[in-house]
Amino acid sequence: MKTKPFVLLVGAAACSLMLLATSCRGSKSGRGFHLPDGNIDNGRVAFVQLGCNQCHTVKGVELAKPAVPGPVQVELGGDVLRVKTYGQLVTSIVNPDHVVSRQYREKLGDSARMPDFRNTMTVTQMIDIVAFLHSTYTKIYPQYLDYSYPYGLPGMPAVFPGAPPRP
């Protein structure tokens, strides 16, 4: 018995939609996660008070030099193609190992691991630090080359969107 291609296509689409719907609404989903407004200046102070500046610098921000620098220096902030969301920043503070590869952790050992702030950082400090860090990222848009389409394809623009103006 042959199955019609249309039936297979509809079945595959229905399964895909069901997987998509259930994966976005799981009990650990970030959906609906919203932080109240934080105070950027207080976040900067808390960043130093909690010793984050031992291992982190922040692009374009002058911070107090730590008495004892950490074993790893990681710069935060600056120009990025995609700004980190509040959820990503909170996750990086509460569970930093989620973005560090196993090989890198093994290479550096426990001395280079970020401290566990779950029992020492207040919610207000976390919200303020996230507001501070979020304010230091700048989304950049890639500059495309000015490239005219040589074949004159119908409906295509003469140059790529975002290309710098011609001299």
N, C-alpha and C positions, 0 to 999 in steps of 0.2 A: 504494500500500500504506500503510495507516494504522498508526502506531506507537501501542501502547497507553500510556495515561498512567502506568500502574504501572511499566512498563519504563523510561520516561523518569525517573520519580522515583527508582527504584533506581539507575539509572546516574548520576544527578546526585549522589545521596548517596554512592555509592562514590567518585566523583571528588573530592568535597569531603573525605571522610575521608583519601584518599590525599594530597591537597594539605596537609591539616592535619598529617598524620603526617610528611611530608617537610620541611615548613617548620620544625617544632620541633626537628628533629634535624640541621640543617645543620652543616657543619664550623665555622661561626662562631656557633653557638647558645650562649646563656648557660646552657643546661641543664647542671646538674652543677657550676656555679660556686659554690664555697664558700670563704670566707676564714677563716683561723684567728681566734680572738679577739684583738682589738687592745686596746691600753691607751689609755683615753680621755685620761688626763692627759698621756701622752707625745704623743698626737695633737695636743693643744692646743699643746704646746711646738713640735712640728714644724710646725704651721700657721703659727706666727709666724716660726720659723727660716727657712722657705722663702719668706717674704714674702707669704703668702696674704692676710694682713691689710692689705696695701696696697690691695687692691681689694675685699676681702670683710669684712663684719662678720658676727657670728654672734649671732642673737637671744638675749638673756638672758645673754650671756657677755662679761665684761670682758676685752678683749685690749689688749696694748700698742699704743700709737699708732705708726704707721709714720713714719719720718723724712720720707719722700716719699710722699704718698698717690697712688694710681693714678688714671688718667683716668676710671675708672668705679667706682662703689661698688655692690656687689651684696650684699644681706643673705641669709644662709643660715640654716636652722633655723627654728624657730617653729611656729606652728599651721598644719597642712596637712590637706587632706581625704584625701590618700594619701601615706603616708610613703615616701620614696625608699628603694629597696632598696640593698643593698651593691653590687650590679652596676651600678645606675644611678649611684651615687656614684663608683665606680671609673672608669666610662666618662666621667663629667664631668671627672675629674681628668686622665685619660690622653688623652682626645679631646674637649675641651670644645666644639669647633666643631660637634659633631653636634646641638646644641640651639640654636645661634645662627643666626638667619636670614641669608641672603646679603645682604639689604638692610641689616640692622643692621651686619654686618661691613664693608660698603662705606661706610656712613655714618661709622663710628668709625675705620676704617683699622687698620693694624697696631699702632698704639700701644696700642689697647685690647684686644688679643688676650692671652689667658692664655698665660703662658710654657710651653714644652714641657719637662715634667719627666721624660720617659722616660729620659734619660741621667743625671739628677742626683738624683732621689728614690730612696731605697732602698725595697725591698718592705716592710720593717718600717715605715718612715715612712708609706707609703701605707695600710697596714692600720690603723695607729694613727689617722691622719687620718680615715679612713672611720669607724672606731669613734667618734671624737670627734664628727664631724658627725652621724652617725646618732643619737647620743644627744641631739642638740639639737632634733630634730623631734618634735612632738607631734601625734598624729592626733586630729582633732576630728570629731565627728559632728554633722551639721546638725540643728538643732532644727526640727521640723516644727510647723506651726500646729495648734492644737487645732481640728480640723474634724470635726464630726459629719456623718455621711452623711445627707443630708436625705431620701433616698428609701427608707431602710430595706432596702437590698439584702441578701438572705440571704447569710450566711457572711462578711460584711464586719465588721471591728471597728468599735467606736463612734468611735474616734479613730485617727489615724495613729500607728504605732509611733514611739517616741522623742519624742513630743510632751510638752511640759512639763505638769505636773499643773495641773488647773483650780483657780483660786483659790476 
